[in-house]
Amino acid sequence: MSYNKNVLSVLLAVSTVAFAMDQQNNAKDKPQIPLRPLFPPLSSSSSSSRTTSSDMSDQVEGDGKPVLTKAQIEEMTYVLQQADKKAQMIVAHLKDPTYLEDDEYRSAIFVGEPGTGKTTTALAIGHQMMVESGWQYKMLDSGAFLGKFRNQTAIKLRQFLRGIIALRAPMILIIDELNRLLEHANSEHHDTDTASTALWTFLDQQRGNQKFFFIGTMNDITKLPKPYKDRILFEFIQFNHISAPLKQAQALRYYLTQGKAHLNPALTDEKLSALLANIGSCSGRVLKKWSGFTKRLYRQHQEQPGGPIVVTEALVNLAIAGFNACKKDIQYDRKDETDAERQDRYHTDTIERQEKHFLQQQLKQDLLAEYSYTDHHNYDTGNG
């Protein structure tokens, strides 16, 4: 019996070694699948795979700087120029600590509806500080921190923040959709207070740190924990839809003229703003999408394919009609339910279902009782 065990052990060891060698050989023969990182890697002057101007003429890069196209940089610069002056002042504040004379101003929260330029403005600030002052910036979506179990979100967040400090480099940290991290984590085990405490404790420690700045973006600021509200009471910046027709016209002109398209000379800003007067307020993102929609309409109705796109008054009117039709089809202006309204509706629906179920059960019992009475009555009278 002992001899058999020894033989089996030797055979098992030999097969394990053979399997490992086979795996190594297969790994050498098979092409490796590259894993795409969540965020673009920083370019390096020593990297043999870096993109050069001869490879892609519309990209800009430098040592330690993420690769961005010229179009992306131009759009970020444009959006920052259109943003609230309080957002623009962050760059001056970081470059010159005496500009605002407030060393404790180390964070800002960009608040506004989707598409109003919050994230693009935050990226523009980070990119400008990187190019002009050598700062680093990191942007993460809040979903990267969400954990399944209790306090896991706070632990992930705390570990990440410690890593930021360990870098010991001038840093702008951007967390997109911050409210999802602080008010809800899609988990019954999530502890919002612990996550918010981890963040505001970290930010309190950065007061006076002239080499750090935090930007959070969110759609709604009203549901944040009270301790965090106290700390950002004067540090949130509101981003709004574009409501003035002239501002809309200027933004639409900017997006329409990207690339080789151009506007008919007769289509001035005043003329364009008059055409846009009745569309109501909308976000910069909608205007950007609208410009692409307008260009597609031009190609769609073009008699002879090819050539540059020329935006005329007739084309703008056609795009406005299409815009209004699309809004109607998807009920664009329908107001979203609040959490309280959703809970009230769920409660009402539940009560109605319970009442309906009760009535059905009551009716069933009444029918059974009536059937039982009739059956017994017929039996007693001999009619059955």
Residue, then its C-alpha position, 0 to 999 in steps of 0.5 A: m500500500s505504501y509502495n503504491k502511494n509513493v508511485l502515485s506521488v511521483l507520477l503526480a509530481v511529474s505530471t505537474v511539472a509537465f503541465a507547467m512546462d506545457q503552459q509556458n510553451n503555449a504562452k510563448d507561442k500564443p499572442q498575448i492579448p493586451l489589456r486596455p487600462l481604465f485610464p490612458p497611460l502617460s506617454s514616456s519619452s523612452s517608450s518605443s511605442r509613443t505616438t509621434s507627429s509623423d504617426m498622427s498629426d492631430q495629436v499633442e503630447g509631451d513627457g508625462k502628459p496624456v495624449l490628447t487631440k488638438a480638437q479635444i484641447e481646443e474644445m476644452t479651452y473653449v468650454l473653460q472660457q465659457a464657464d463661470k469665472k469662479a471656475q476660471m479663477i482656479v487656474a490663477h489660484l493654483k499658479d499664484p497662491t496669493y491671487l485669492e489669499d486663501d490657502e484653505y481653498r483646496s476643493a471645488i464642486f461643479v454642480g449642474e444638469p448633464g451636459t452643462g460642461k462640468t467634466t470638460t471644465a474640470l479636465a480643462i483646468g487639469h490639462q492647463m495646469m499640467v501644460e503650463s505649470g507641470w502639475q499632474y491630474k487624475m480623473l476617476d469615475s465614482g463607480a470605481f470605488l463602489g464596493k459590494f460589502r459594508n464599508q468597502t467603498a470607504i476602504k477603497l477610497r481611503q487607500f486611493l487617497r493615501g496613494i495620491i499623497a504618496l506621489r508627493a507631486p502637485m496634483i489635481l484630483i477629479i472625481d466624476e459623479l461624486n454624488r453617487l459615491l457619497e449618497h448611494a452605492n447600489s448596495e444594501h451594505h454601503d455605509t454612506d457616512t463612512a465614505s463621506t467621512a473618509l473624503w472630507t477628512f482627507l480634504d480637511q488635511q489638505r487645507g493649506n496644501q498649495k500643491f493639491f486641488f480637488i474637483g468633484t462633479m455632480n448633478d444634484i448637491t442637495k442630498l449630500p451628507k450634512p458634514y460634507k455640505d458644511r465644508i463645501l457651502f461656499e465652494f460649489i460652482q453652479f453650471n447652467h444650461i445656455s438660455a440666451p439665444l445669442k450665446q446659443a448661436q455662438a456655441l452652435r457656430y463654434y461646433l458647426t465650424q469644426g472641421k471643413a464645414h462653414l456657415n453661409p456669410a448671411l447667417t450672422d450670429e444675430k440671424l442665427s440667434a433669431l432662429l434659435a429664439n424659440i428652442g428654449s434653454c439647452s446644454g452645450r452637449v445638446l448644441k454639440k450633438w445638434s451640430g453633428f445632426t445638422k451636418r448629417l441632414y446636409r448630406q442627407h438632402q444633398e443632390q450631389p455627394g461630396g464637397p464641403i458642408v455649407v450651413t444655410e438658414a434653410l438647413v438650420n430651420l430643418a435642423i430645428a424642426g428635427f430637434n423639436a420632433c426628437k424632443k417630442d418623441i422621447q418626451y425630452d422635457r418630462k420631469d424626472e421623479t424625485d426619490a420621494e415621489r418614486q417612493d410615494r408612487y411605489h407605496t400607492d401601487t403596493i396598497e392598490r395591489q393589496e386592496k385588489h388582491f383582498l377583493q379578489q380573495q373576498l369574492k372567491q370566498d363569497l362564491l365558495a360560500e354561495y356554492s356550498y350553501t346551494d349544494h347543501h340546500n339541494y341535498d336537504t330538499g332532495n333536489g340534488 
